Amino acid sequence: MDVEWMHGLYTVLAFVTFVVIAFWAWSARNRPGFDEAARLPLLDDEGAARSAVAAGEGKI
């Protein structure tokens, strides 16, 4: 096993990892959680953010 083979293997593993994370991030079942997380910074104050999380609206 030479160094070039190990570099190639590392490249393939990095690419596969990237593809898996991309599919996970864009899957439809994760969209509601990401939408809720995206709205959290737009809440007026910390009290509203805490109540949203407590109400289950801020789950990721």
PQR file with spaces between the fields and no chain letter, atoms N, CA, C, O and H, PARSE charges and radii, in Angstrom:
ATOM       1  N    MET     1       0.863   -1.167    0.000 -0.4000 1.5000
ATOM       2  CA   MET     1       0.000    0.000    0.000 -0.0000 2.0000
ATOM       3  C    MET     1       0.913    1.234    0.000  0.5500 1.7000
ATOM       4  O    MET     1       1.667    1.462    0.946 -0.5500 1.4000
ATOM       5  N    ASP     2       0.831    2.014   -1.064 -0.4000 1.5000
ATOM       6  CA   ASP     2       1.673    3.195   -1.126 -0.0000 2.0000
ATOM       7  C    ASP     2       0.864    4.451   -0.787  0.5500 1.7000
ATOM       8  O    ASP     2      -0.351    4.393   -0.595 -0.5500 1.4000
ATOM       9  H    ASP     2       0.218    1.829   -1.832  0.4000 1.0000
ATOM      10  N    VAL     3       1.556    5.567   -0.719 -0.4000 1.5000
ATOM      11  CA   VAL     3       0.954    6.817   -0.267 -0.0000 2.0000
ATOM      12  C    VAL     3      -0.117    7.310   -1.242  0.5500 1.7000
ATOM      13  O    VAL     3      -1.140    7.838   -0.805 -0.5500 1.4000
ATOM      14  H    VAL     3       2.543    5.614   -0.875  0.4000 1.0000
ATOM      15  N    GLU     4       0.092    7.153   -2.530 -0.4000 1.5000
ATOM      16  CA   GLU     4      -0.893    7.614   -3.509 -0.0000 2.0000
ATOM      17  C    GLU     4      -2.230    6.891   -3.336  0.5500 1.7000
ATOM      18  O    GLU     4      -3.292    7.497   -3.482 -0.5500 1.4000
ATOM      19  H    GLU     4       0.923    6.725   -2.884  0.4000 1.0000
ATOM      20  N    TRP     5      -2.172    5.611   -3.028 -0.4000 1.5000
ATOM      21  CA   TRP     5      -3.391    4.836   -2.819 -0.0000 2.0000
ATOM      22  C    TRP     5      -4.150    5.358   -1.597  0.5500 1.7000
ATOM      23  O    TRP     5      -5.376    5.472   -1.624 -0.5500 1.4000
ATOM      24  H    TRP     5      -1.310    5.119   -2.910  0.4000 1.0000
ATOM      25  N    MET     6      -3.420    5.670   -0.534 -0.4000 1.5000
ATOM      26  CA   MET     6      -4.062    6.189    0.677 -0.0000 2.0000
ATOM      27  C    MET     6      -4.659    7.573    0.428  0.5500 1.7000
ATOM      28  O    MET     6      -5.723    7.883    0.964 -0.5500 1.4000
ATOM      29  H    MET     6      -2.424    5.577   -0.512  0.4000 1.0000
ATOM      30  N    HIS     7      -4.003    8.406   -0.367 -0.4000 1.5000
ATOM      31  CA   HIS     7      -4.552    9.721   -0.708 -0.0000 2.0000
ATOM      32  C    HIS     7      -5.840    9.570   -1.510  0.5500 1.7000
ATOM      33  O    HIS     7      -6.806   10.300   -1.286 -0.5500 1.4000
ATOM      34  H    HIS     7      -3.138    8.154   -0.802  0.4000 1.0000
ATOM      35  N    GLY     8      -5.852    8.639   -2.427 -0.4000 1.5000
ATOM      36  CA   GLY     8      -7.061    8.383   -3.215 -0.0000 2.0000
ATOM      37  C    GLY     8      -8.205    7.888   -2.346  0.5500 1.7000
ATOM      38  O    GLY     8      -9.348    8.313   -2.510 -0.5500 1.4000
ATOM      39  H    GLY     8      -5.068    8.046   -2.609  0.4000 1.0000
ATOM      40  N    LEU     9      -7.895    6.996   -1.428 -0.4000 1.5000
ATOM      41  CA   LEU     9      -8.918    6.487   -0.520 -0.0000 2.0000
ATOM      42  C    LEU     9      -9.481    7.602    0.348  0.5500 1.7000
ATOM      43  O    LEU     9     -10.691    7.679    0.559 -0.5500 1.4000
ATOM      44  H    LEU     9      -6.965    6.651   -1.295  0.4000 1.0000
ATOM      45  N    TYR    10      -8.603    8.469    0.854 -0.4000 1.5000
ATOM      46  CA   TYR    10      -9.050    9.601    1.662 -0.0000 2.0000
ATOM      47  C    TYR    10      -9.952   10.527    0.850  0.5500 1.7000
ATOM      48  O    TYR    10     -10.960   11.009    1.367 -0.5500 1.4000
ATOM      49  H    TYR    10      -7.619    8.407    0.683  0.4000 1.0000
ATOM      50  N    THR    11      -9.610   10.780   -0.398 -0.4000 1.5000
ATOM      51  CA   THR    11     -10.426   11.635   -1.259 -0.0000 2.0000
ATOM      52  C    THR    11     -11.816   11.041   -1.472  0.5500 1.7000
ATOM      53  O    THR    11     -12.820   11.749   -1.391 -0.5500 1.4000
ATOM      54  H    THR    11      -8.791   10.388   -0.818  0.4000 1.0000
ATOM      55  N    VAL    12     -11.868    9.753   -1.742 -0.4000 1.5000
ATOM      56  CA   VAL    12     -13.155    9.086   -1.951 -0.0000 2.0000
ATOM      57  C    VAL    12     -13.994    9.126   -0.674  0.5500 1.7000
ATOM      58  O    VAL    12     -15.191    9.405   -0.738 -0.5500 1.4000
ATOM      59  H    VAL    12     -11.053    9.178   -1.808  0.4000 1.0000
ATOM      60  N    LEU    13     -13.393    8.856    0.474 -0.4000 1.5000
ATOM      61  CA   LEU    13     -14.128    8.901    1.740 -0.0000 2.0000
ATOM      62  C    LEU    13     -14.632   10.305    2.054  0.5500 1.7000
ATOM      63  O    LEU    13     -15.747   10.464    2.551 -0.5500 1.4000
ATOM      64  H    LEU    13     -12.420    8.630    0.526  0.4000 1.0000
ATOM      65  N    ALA    14     -13.829   11.317    1.771 -0.4000 1.5000
ATOM      66  CA   ALA    14     -14.263   12.700    2.003 -0.0000 2.0000
ATOM      67  C    ALA    14     -15.441   13.053    1.094  0.5500 1.7000
ATOM      68  O    ALA    14     -16.388   13.702    1.537 -0.5500 1.4000
ATOM      69  H    ALA    14     -12.923   11.188    1.368  0.4000 1.0000
ATOM      70  N    PHE    15     -15.390   12.637   -0.153 -0.4000 1.5000
ATOM      71  CA   PHE    15     -16.484   12.912   -1.084 -0.0000 2.0000
ATOM      72  C    PHE    15     -17.767   12.199   -0.657  0.5500 1.7000
ATOM      73  O    PHE    15     -18.842   12.798   -0.674 -0.5500 1.4000
ATOM      74  H    PHE    15     -14.620   12.110   -0.512  0.4000 1.0000
ATOM      75  N    VAL    16     -17.663   10.943   -0.281 -0.4000 1.5000
ATOM      76  CA   VAL    16     -18.836   10.189    0.168 -0.0000 2.0000
ATOM      77  C    VAL    16     -19.437   10.833    1.411  0.5500 1.7000
ATOM      78  O    VAL    16     -20.659   10.931    1.528 -0.5500 1.4000
ATOM      79  H    VAL    16     -16.789   10.456   -0.268  0.4000 1.0000
ATOM      80  N    THR    17     -18.597   11.272    2.337 -0.4000 1.5000
ATOM      81  CA   THR    17     -19.081   11.953    3.534 -0.0000 2.0000
ATOM      82  C    THR    17     -19.823   13.228    3.164  0.5500 1.7000
ATOM      83  O    THR    17     -20.886   13.505    3.720 -0.5500 1.4000
ATOM      84  H    THR    17     -17.604   11.192    2.243  0.4000 1.0000
ATOM      85  N    PHE    18     -19.286   14.003    2.242 -0.4000 1.5000
ATOM      86  CA   PHE    18     -19.935   15.222    1.782 -0.0000 2.0000
ATOM      87  C    PHE    18     -21.303   14.923    1.172  0.5500 1.7000
ATOM      88  O    PHE    18     -22.278   15.613    1.472 -0.5500 1.4000
ATOM      89  H    PHE    18     -18.422   13.778    1.790  0.4000 1.0000
ATOM      90  N    VAL    19     -21.382   13.922    0.335 -0.4000 1.5000
ATOM      91  CA   VAL    19     -22.647   13.574   -0.322 -0.0000 2.0000
ATOM      92  C    VAL    19     -23.687   13.135    0.705  0.5500 1.7000
ATOM      93  O    VAL    19     -24.852   13.521    0.607 -0.5500 1.4000
ATOM      94  H    VAL    19     -20.591   13.362    0.092  0.4000 1.0000
ATOM      95  N    VAL    20     -23.285   12.341    1.679 -0.4000 1.5000
ATOM      96  CA   VAL    20     -24.219   11.879    2.716 -0.0000 2.0000
ATOM      97  C    VAL    20     -24.749   13.062    3.521  0.5500 1.7000
ATOM      98  O    VAL    20     -25.948   13.141    3.786 -0.5500 1.4000
ATOM      99  H    VAL    20     -22.338   12.027    1.758  0.4000 1.0000
ATOM     100  N    ILE    21     -23.868   13.979    3.911 -0.4000 1.5000
ATOM     101  CA   ILE    21     -24.315   15.150    4.672 -0.0000 2.0000
ATOM     102  C    ILE    21     -25.227   16.026    3.825  0.5500 1.7000
ATOM     103  O    ILE    21     -26.212   16.557    4.339 -0.5500 1.4000
ATOM     104  H    ILE    21     -22.893   13.914    3.696  0.4000 1.0000
ATOM     105  N    ALA    22     -24.927   16.189    2.550 -0.4000 1.5000
ATOM     106  CA   ALA    22     -25.771   16.994    1.666 -0.0000 2.0000
ATOM     107  C    ALA    22     -27.165   16.373    1.535  0.5500 1.7000
ATOM     108  O    ALA    22     -28.161   17.092    1.610 -0.5500 1.4000
ATOM     109  H    ALA    22     -24.127   15.758    2.133  0.4000 1.0000
ATOM     110  N    PHE    23     -27.255   15.064    1.344 -0.4000 1.5000
ATOM     111  CA   PHE    23     -28.565   14.410    1.264 -0.0000 2.0000
ATOM     112  C    PHE    23     -29.326   14.550    2.581  0.5500 1.7000
ATOM     113  O    PHE    23     -30.538   14.766    2.574 -0.5500 1.4000
ATOM     114  H    PHE    23     -26.446   14.479    1.284  0.4000 1.0000
ATOM     115  N    TRP    24     -28.635   14.431    3.698 -0.4000 1.5000
ATOM     116  CA   TRP    24     -29.286   14.585    4.999 -0.0000 2.0000
ATOM     117  C    TRP    24     -29.830   16.001    5.162  0.5500 1.7000
ATOM     118  O    TRP    24     -30.959   16.187    5.616 -0.5500 1.4000
ATOM     119  H    TRP    24     -27.650   14.255    3.704  0.4000 1.0000
ATOM     120  N    ALA    25     -29.037   16.986    4.797 -0.4000 1.5000
ATOM     121  CA   ALA    25     -29.450   18.382    4.977 -0.0000 2.0000
ATOM     122  C    ALA    25     -30.621   18.751    4.069  0.5500 1.7000
ATOM     123  O    ALA    25     -31.462   19.565    4.452 -0.5500 1.4000
ATOM     124  H    ALA    25     -28.120   16.835    4.428  0.4000 1.0000
ATOM     125  N    TRP    26     -30.688   18.174    2.894 -0.4000 1.5000
ATOM     126  CA   TRP    26     -31.746   18.525    1.945 -0.0000 2.0000
ATOM     127  C    TRP    26     -32.940   17.572    1.983  0.5500 1.7000
ATOM     128  O    TRP    26     -33.864   17.716    1.182 -0.5500 1.4000
ATOM     129  H    TRP    26     -30.005   17.513    2.584  0.4000 1.0000
ATOM     130  N    SER    27     -32.937   16.608    2.894 -0.4000 1.5000
ATOM     131  CA   SER    27     -34.058   15.678    2.948 -0.0000 2.0000
ATOM     132  C    SER    27     -35.318   16.389    3.459  0.5500 1.7000
ATOM     133  O    SER    27     -35.236   17.293    4.291 -0.5500 1.4000
ATOM     134  H    SER    27     -32.186   16.491    3.544  0.4000 1.0000
ATOM     135  N    ALA    28     -36.444   15.983    2.968 -0.4000 1.5000
ATOM     136  CA   ALA    28     -37.703   16.647    3.288 -0.0000 2.0000
ATOM     137  C    ALA    28     -38.080   16.485    4.755  0.5500 1.7000
ATOM     138  O    ALA    28     -38.758   17.351    5.308 -0.5500 1.4000
ATOM     139  H    ALA    28     -36.511   15.249    2.293  0.4000 1.0000
ATOM     140  N    ARG    29     -37.667   15.420    5.388 -0.4000 1.5000
ATOM     141  CA   ARG    29     -38.086   15.223    6.780 -0.0000 2.0000
ATOM     142  C    ARG    29     -37.345   16.156    7.738  0.5500 1.7000
ATOM     143  O    ARG    29     -37.799   16.348    8.866 -0.5500 1.4000
ATOM     144  H    ARG    29     -37.116   14.716    4.939  0.4000 1.0000
ATOM     145  N    ASN    30     -36.220   16.739    7.323 -0.4000 1.5000
ATOM     146  CA   ASN    30     -35.489   17.691    8.162 -0.0000 2.0000
ATOM     147  C    ASN    30     -35.924   19.134    7.942  0.5500 1.7000
ATOM     148  O    ASN    30     -35.567   20.008    8.732 -0.5500 1.4000
ATOM     149  H    ASN    30     -35.852   16.583    6.407  0.4000 1.0000
ATOM     150  N    ARG    31     -36.680   19.399    6.897 -0.4000 1.5000
ATOM     151  CA   ARG    31     -37.038   20.761    6.546 -0.0000 2.0000
ATOM     152  C    ARG    31     -37.797   21.504    7.645  0.5500 1.7000
ATOM     153  O    ARG    31     -37.460   22.657    7.914 -0.5500 1.4000
ATOM     154  H    ARG    31     -36.970   18.690    6.255  0.4000 1.0000
ATOM     155  N    PRO    32     -38.802   20.911    8.295 -0.5600 1.5000
ATOM     156  CA   PRO    32     -39.508   21.664    9.349  0.2800 2.0000
ATOM     157  C    PRO    32     -38.587   22.108   10.482  0.5500 1.7000
ATOM     158  O    PRO    32     -38.715   23.232   10.966 -0.5500 1.4000
ATOM     159  N    GLY    33     -37.692   21.280   10.901 -0.4000 1.5000
ATOM     160  CA   GLY    33     -36.766   21.648   11.965 -0.0000 2.0000
ATOM     161  C    GLY    33     -35.828   22.762   11.544  0.5500 1.7000
ATOM     162  O    GLY    33     -35.546   23.668   12.329 -0.5500 1.4000
ATOM     163  H    GLY    33     -37.588   20.366   10.508  0.4000 1.0000
ATOM     164  N    PHE    34     -35.340   22.704   10.307 -0.4000 1.5000
ATOM     165  CA   PHE    34     -34.460   23.759    9.821 -0.0000 2.0000
ATOM     166  C    PHE    34     -35.220   25.064    9.628  0.5500 1.7000
ATOM     167  O    PHE    34     -34.667   26.134    9.880 -0.5500 1.4000
ATOM     168  H    PHE    34     -35.570   21.969    9.670  0.4000 1.0000
ATOM     169  N    ASP    35     -36.478   25.002    9.186 -0.4000 1.5000
ATOM     170  CA   ASP    35     -37.286   26.211    9.042 -0.0000 2.0000
ATOM     171  C    ASP    35     -37.507   26.878   10.403  0.5500 1.7000
ATOM     172  O    ASP    35     -37.421   28.100   10.522 -0.5500 1.4000
ATOM     173  H    ASP    35     -36.927   24.133    8.981  0.4000 1.0000
ATOM     174  N    GLU    36     -37.785   26.085   11.408 -0.4000 1.5000
ATOM     175  CA   GLU    36     -37.983   26.642   12.749 -0.0000 2.0000
ATOM     176  C    GLU    36     -36.692   27.251   13.283  0.5500 1.7000
ATOM     177  O    GLU    36     -36.710   28.321   13.892 -0.5500 1.4000
ATOM     178  H    GLU    36     -37.855   25.092   11.312  0.4000 1.0000
ATOM     179  N    ALA    37     -35.596   26.584   13.058 -0.4000 1.5000
ATOM     180  CA   ALA    37     -34.311   27.113   13.518 -0.0000 2.0000
ATOM     181  C    ALA    37     -33.952   28.399   12.779  0.5500 1.7000
ATOM     182  O    ALA    37     -33.321   29.286   13.354 -0.5500 1.4000
ATOM     183  H    ALA    37     -35.582   25.715   12.563  0.4000 1.0000
ATOM     184  N    ALA    38     -34.341   28.506   11.530 -0.4000 1.5000
ATOM     185  CA   ALA    38     -34.054   29.713   10.759 -0.0000 2.0000
ATOM     186  C    ALA    38     -34.854   30.910   11.264  0.5500 1.7000
ATOM     187  O    ALA    38     -34.405   32.049   11.138 -0.5500 1.4000
ATOM     188  H    ALA    38     -34.853   27.785   11.063  0.4000 1.0000
ATOM     189  N    ARG    39     -36.033   30.666   11.834 -0.4000 1.5000
ATOM     190  CA   ARG    39     -36.853   31.767   12.351 -0.0000 2.0000
ATOM     191  C    ARG    39     -36.422   32.235   13.741  0.5500 1.7000
ATOM     192  O    ARG    39     -36.793   33.337   14.143 -0.5500 1.4000
ATOM     193  H    ARG    39     -36.398   29.740   11.937  0.4000 1.0000
ATOM     194  N    LEU    40     -35.669   31.456   14.475 -0.4000 1.5000
ATOM     195  CA   LEU    40     -35.292   31.820   15.837 -0.0000 2.0000
ATOM     196  C    LEU    40     -34.578   33.170   15.939  0.5500 1.7000
ATOM     197  O    LEU    40     -34.904   33.929   16.851 -0.5500 1.4000
ATOM     198  H    LEU    40     -35.368   30.560   14.148  0.4000 1.0000
ATOM     199  N    PRO    41     -33.633   33.520   15.071 -0.5600 1.5000
ATOM     200  CA   PRO    41     -32.974   34.820   15.211  0.2800 2.0000
ATOM     201  C    PRO    41     -33.913   36.006   14.957  0.5500 1.7000
ATOM     202  O    PRO    41     -33.599   37.131   15.344 -0.5500 1.4000
ATOM     203  N    LEU    42     -35.042   35.769   14.323 -0.4000 1.5000
ATOM     204  CA   LEU    42     -35.954   36.850   13.989 -0.0000 2.0000
ATOM     205  C    LEU    42     -36.947   37.156   15.107  0.5500 1.7000
ATOM     206  O    LEU    42     -37.719   38.109   15.001 -0.5500 1.4000
ATOM     207  H    LEU    42     -35.297   34.855   14.008  0.4000 1.0000
ATOM     208  N    LEU    43     -36.939   36.369   16.166 -0.4000 1.5000
ATOM     209  CA   LEU    43     -37.833   36.633   17.282 -0.0000 2.0000
ATOM     210  C    LEU    43     -37.403   37.915   17.992  0.5500 1.7000
ATOM     211  O    LEU    43     -36.222   38.265   17.988 -0.5500 1.4000
ATOM     212  H    LEU    43     -36.312   35.595   16.253  0.4000 1.0000
ATOM     213  N    ASP    44     -38.365   38.615   18.604 -0.4000 1.5000
ATOM     214  CA   ASP    44     -38.114   39.939   19.163 -0.0000 2.0000
ATOM     215  C    ASP    44     -37.115   39.953   20.309  0.5500 1.7000
ATOM     216  O    ASP    44     -36.191   40.766   20.308 -0.5500 1.4000
ATOM     217  H    ASP    44     -39.324   38.331   18.607  0.4000 1.0000
ATOM     218  N    ASP    45     -37.279   39.087   21.264 -0.4000 1.5000
ATOM     219  CA   ASP    45     -36.392   39.122   22.422 -0.0000 2.0000
ATOM     220  C    ASP    45     -36.127   37.715   22.925  0.5500 1.7000
ATOM     221  O    ASP    45     -36.656   36.741   22.389 -0.5500 1.4000
ATOM     222  H    ASP    45     -38.029   38.426   21.264  0.4000 1.0000
ATOM     223  N    GLU    46     -35.304   37.618   23.957 -0.4000 1.5000
ATOM     224  CA   GLU    46     -34.952   36.306   24.488 -0.0000 2.0000
ATOM     225  C    GLU    46     -36.147   35.594   25.100  0.5500 1.7000
ATOM     226  O    GLU    46     -36.225   34.367   25.042 -0.5500 1.4000
ATOM     227  H    GLU    46     -34.874   38.409   24.393  0.4000 1.0000
ATOM     228  N    GLY    47     -37.071   36.330   25.679 -0.4000 1.5000
ATOM     229  CA   GLY    47     -38.256   35.714   26.260 -0.0000 2.0000
ATOM     230  C    GLY    47     -39.091   35.009   25.206  0.5500 1.7000
ATOM     231  O    GLY    47     -39.609   33.917   25.440 -0.5500 1.4000
ATOM     232  H    GLY    47     -37.007   37.327   25.726  0.4000 1.0000
ATOM     233  N    ALA    48     -39.218   35.636   24.052 -0.4000 1.5000
ATOM     234  CA   ALA    48     -39.972   35.013   22.962 -0.0000 2.0000
ATOM     235  C    ALA    48     -39.240   33.769   22.456  0.5500 1.7000
ATOM     236  O    ALA    48     -39.870   32.770   22.108 -0.5500 1.4000
ATOM     237  H    ALA    48     -38.797   36.523   23.862  0.4000 1.0000
ATOM     238  N    ALA    49     -37.924   33.836   22.418 -0.4000 1.5000
ATOM     239  CA   ALA    49     -37.151   32.679   21.958 -0.0000 2.0000
ATOM     240  C    ALA    49     -37.302   31.517   22.935  0.5500 1.7000
ATOM     241  O    ALA    49     -37.467   30.368   22.527 -0.5500 1.4000
ATOM     242  H    ALA    49     -37.412   34.648   22.700  0.4000 1.0000
ATOM     243  N    ARG    50     -37.244   31.831   24.234 -0.4000 1.5000
ATOM     244  CA   ARG    50     -37.400   30.758   25.229 -0.0000 2.0000
ATOM     245  C    ARG    50     -38.790   30.151   25.176  0.5500 1.7000
ATOM     246  O    ARG    50     -38.938   28.934   25.284 -0.5500 1.4000
ATOM     247  H    ARG    50     -37.110   32.765   24.565  0.4000 1.0000
ATOM     248  N    SER    51     -39.816   30.984   25.009 -0.4000 1.5000
ATOM     249  CA   SER    51     -41.174   30.444   24.965 -0.0000 2.0000
ATOM     250  C    SER    51     -41.396   29.622   23.700  0.5500 1.7000
ATOM     251  O    SER    51     -42.133   28.636   23.722 -0.5500 1.4000
ATOM     252  H    SER    51     -39.697   31.973   24.921  0.4000 1.0000
ATOM     253  N    ALA    52     -40.763   30.022   22.598 -0.4000 1.5000
ATOM     254  CA   ALA    52     -40.888   29.252   21.363 -0.0000 2.0000
ATOM     255  C    ALA    52     -40.234   27.886   21.525  0.5500 1.7000
ATOM     256  O    ALA    52     -40.776   26.877   21.073 -0.5500 1.4000
ATOM     257  H    ALA    52     -40.165   30.823   22.580  0.4000 1.0000
ATOM     258  N    VAL    53     -39.079   27.851   22.163 -0.4000 1.5000
ATOM     259  CA   VAL    53     -38.396   26.579   22.379 -0.0000 2.0000
ATOM     260  C    VAL    53     -39.211   25.716   23.342  0.5500 1.7000
ATOM     261  O    VAL    53     -39.350   24.511   23.131 -0.5500 1.4000
ATOM     262  H    VAL    53     -38.639   28.671   22.530  0.4000 1.0000
ATOM     263  N    ALA    54     -39.747   26.326   24.393 -0.4000 1.5000
ATOM     264  CA   ALA    54     -40.527   25.574   25.358 -0.0000 2.0000
ATOM     265  C    ALA    54     -41.802   25.023   24.731  0.5500 1.7000
ATOM     266  O    ALA    54     -42.274   23.953   25.116 -0.5500 1.4000
ATOM     267  H    ALA    54     -39.634   27.305   24.564  0.4000 1.0000
ATOM     268  N    ALA    55     -42.360   25.750   23.767 -0.4000 1.5000
ATOM     269  CA   ALA    55     -43.585   25.320   23.112 -0.0000 2.0000
ATOM     270  C    ALA    55     -43.313   24.266   22.036  0.5500 1.7000
ATOM     271  O    ALA    55     -44.248   23.740   21.432 -0.5500 1.4000
ATOM     272  H    ALA    55     -41.977   26.619   23.454  0.4000 1.0000
ATOM     273  N    GLY    56     -42.050   23.961   21.799 -0.4000 1.5000
ATOM     274  CA   GLY    56     -41.722   22.948   20.800 -0.0000 2.0000
ATOM     275  C    GLY    56     -41.537   23.516   19.422  0.5500 1.7000
ATOM     276  O    GLY    56     -41.375   22.752   18.470 -0.5500 1.4000
ATOM     277  H    GLY    56     -41.291   24.388   22.290  0.4000 1.0000
ATOM     278  N    GLU    57     -41.555   24.838   19.266 -0.4000 1.5000
ATOM     279  CA   GLU    57     -41.389   25.442   17.959 -0.0000 2.0000
ATOM     280  C    GLU    57     -39.935   25.612   17.581  0.5500 1.7000
ATOM     281  O    GLU    57     -39.629   25.843   16.412 -0.5500 1.4000
ATOM     282  H    GLU    57     -41.687   25.458   20.039  0.4000 1.0000
ATOM     283  N    GLY    58     -39.039   25.505   18.529 -0.4000 1.5000
ATOM     284  CA   GLY    58     -37.633   25.750   18.252 -0.0000 2.0000
ATOM     285  C    GLY    58     -36.790   24.500   18.238  0.5500 1.7000
ATOM     286  O    GLY    58     -35.568   24.580   18.358 -0.5500 1.4000
ATOM     287  H    GLY    58     -39.288   25.318   19.480  0.4000 1.0000
ATOM     288  N    LYS    59     -37.418   23.336   18.094 -0.4000 1.5000
ATOM     289  CA   LYS    59     -36.641   22.097   18.061 -0.0000 2.0000
ATOM     290  C    LYS    59     -35.913   21.982   16.728  0.5500 1.7000
ATOM     291  O    LYS    59     -36.433   22.335   15.670 -0.5500 1.4000
ATOM     292  H    LYS    59     -38.411   23.271   17.997  0.4000 1.0000
ATOM     293  N    ILE    60     -34.695   21.477   16.825 -0.4000 1.5000
ATOM     294  CA   ILE    60     -33.926   21.251   15.592 -0.0000 2.0000
ATOM     295  C    ILE    60     -33.924   19.775   15.304  0.5500 1.7000
ATOM     296  O    ILE    60     -33.337   19.340   14.313 -0.5500 1.4000
ATOM     297  H    ILE    60     -34.272   21.190   17.684  0.4000 1.0000
